[in-house]
Amino acid sequence: MFTGTLTRQVRSVVPLGLRITSARSQHFLANVPLKKRGVDKVSVEDLKGKMLLLYFSAGWCRSCRMFTPKLKVVVSAASLMCSPRKGI
């Protein structure tokens, strides 16, 4: 399965202590209103087959500020793995 393969690949660049889990349940975001910049609402259906990363932090939280640069590395690596490759 693609999700499992991607999870194994991303796990190699994930800082220790960060846990990657797959939410396979269709009801994971069932009653959660989702918004995106420039779009009023995002449907859960729009997210099917896509990677979703939820990260909550606060500017006053020292641990959050220390973790954010590490998270950027993970997001960058995941984006490279998920982006379509030209010429393939």
VODRENLUM-724025 format. One record per residue (C-alpha): residue number from 1; x, y, z. Coordinates in steps of 0.5 Angstrom, whole numbers, plus 500, padded with zeros to 3 digits. Example, Ala and Ser with C-alpha at 12.3 -4.5 7.8 and 13.67 -1.06 7.14 Angstrom:
2
+-----+------+-------+-----+
:   k : east : north :  up :
+-----+------+-------+-----+
:   1 :  525 :   491 : 516 :
:   2 :  527 :   498 : 514 :
+-----+------+-------+-----+
//
This chain:
88
+-----+------+-------+-----+
:   k : east : north :  up :
+-----+------+-------+-----+
:   1 :  500 :   500 : 500 :
:   2 :  503 :   507 : 498 :
:   3 :  501 :   510 : 505 :
:   4 :  505 :   504 : 508 :
:   5 :  511 :   505 : 503 :
:   6 :  511 :   513 : 504 :
:   7 :  511 :   512 : 512 :
:   8 :  517 :   507 : 512 :
:   9 :  521 :   512 : 507 :
:  10 :  519 :   519 : 511 :
:  11 :  521 :   515 : 518 :
:  12 :  528 :   515 : 516 :
:  13 :  528 :   523 : 516 :
:  14 :  523 :   523 : 522 :
:  15 :  527 :   526 : 529 :
:  16 :  527 :   521 : 534 :
:  17 :  520 :   522 : 539 :
:  18 :  516 :   524 : 533 :
:  19 :  511 :   518 : 532 :
:  20 :  508 :   517 : 525 :
:  21 :  501 :   514 : 525 :
:  22 :  496 :   512 : 519 :
:  23 :  489 :   514 : 520 :
:  24 :  485 :   509 : 516 :
:  25 :  478 :   510 : 519 :
:  26 :  473 :   514 : 515 :
:  27 :  471 :   518 : 521 :
:  28 :  477 :   521 : 523 :
:  29 :  475 :   528 : 521 :
:  30 :  468 :   526 : 521 :
:  31 :  465 :   532 : 525 :
:  32 :  471 :   537 : 524 :
:  33 :  470 :   543 : 520 :
:  34 :  476 :   544 : 516 :
:  35 :  478 :   551 : 512 :
:  36 :  484 :   552 : 508 :
:  37 :  487 :   559 : 506 :
:  38 :  482 :   562 : 500 :
:  39 :  477 :   556 : 501 :
:  40 :  471 :   557 : 505 :
:  41 :  471 :   549 : 507 :
:  42 :  475 :   543 : 505 :
:  43 :  471 :   536 : 505 :
:  44 :  474 :   530 : 508 :
:  45 :  473 :   527 : 501 :
:  46 :  478 :   532 : 498 :
:  47 :  483 :   529 : 503 :
:  48 :  482 :   522 : 501 :
:  49 :  489 :   519 : 498 :
:  50 :  493 :   525 : 500 :
:  51 :  498 :   526 : 506 :
:  52 :  495 :   530 : 512 :
:  53 :  499 :   533 : 517 :
:  54 :  496 :   536 : 523 :
:  55 :  501 :   540 : 528 :
:  56 :  499 :   544 : 533 :
:  57 :  504 :   549 : 537 :
:  58 :  504 :   556 : 540 :
:  59 :  509 :   561 : 539 :
:  60 :  510 :   562 : 547 :
:  61 :  512 :   554 : 547 :
:  62 :  519 :   553 : 548 :
:  63 :  519 :   546 : 546 :
:  64 :  514 :   548 : 540 :
:  65 :  519 :   553 : 537 :
:  66 :  525 :   548 : 538 :
:  67 :  521 :   542 : 534 :
:  68 :  519 :   547 : 528 :
:  69 :  525 :   547 : 524 :
:  70 :  525 :   539 : 525 :
:  71 :  518 :   539 : 523 :
:  72 :  520 :   543 : 517 :
:  73 :  525 :   538 : 515 :
:  74 :  520 :   532 : 515 :
:  75 :  515 :   536 : 511 :
:  76 :  520 :   538 : 506 :
:  77 :  522 :   530 : 505 :
:  78 :  515 :   528 : 505 :
:  79 :  513 :   533 : 499 :
:  80 :  519 :   531 : 495 :
:  81 :  517 :   524 : 496 :
:  82 :  510 :   525 : 494 :
:  83 :  511 :   530 : 488 :
:  84 :  510 :   527 : 481 :
:  85 :  516 :   526 : 478 :
:  86 :  517 :   529 : 471 :
:  87 :  519 :   524 : 465 :
:  88 :  517 :   518 : 469 :
+-----+------+-------+-----+
//
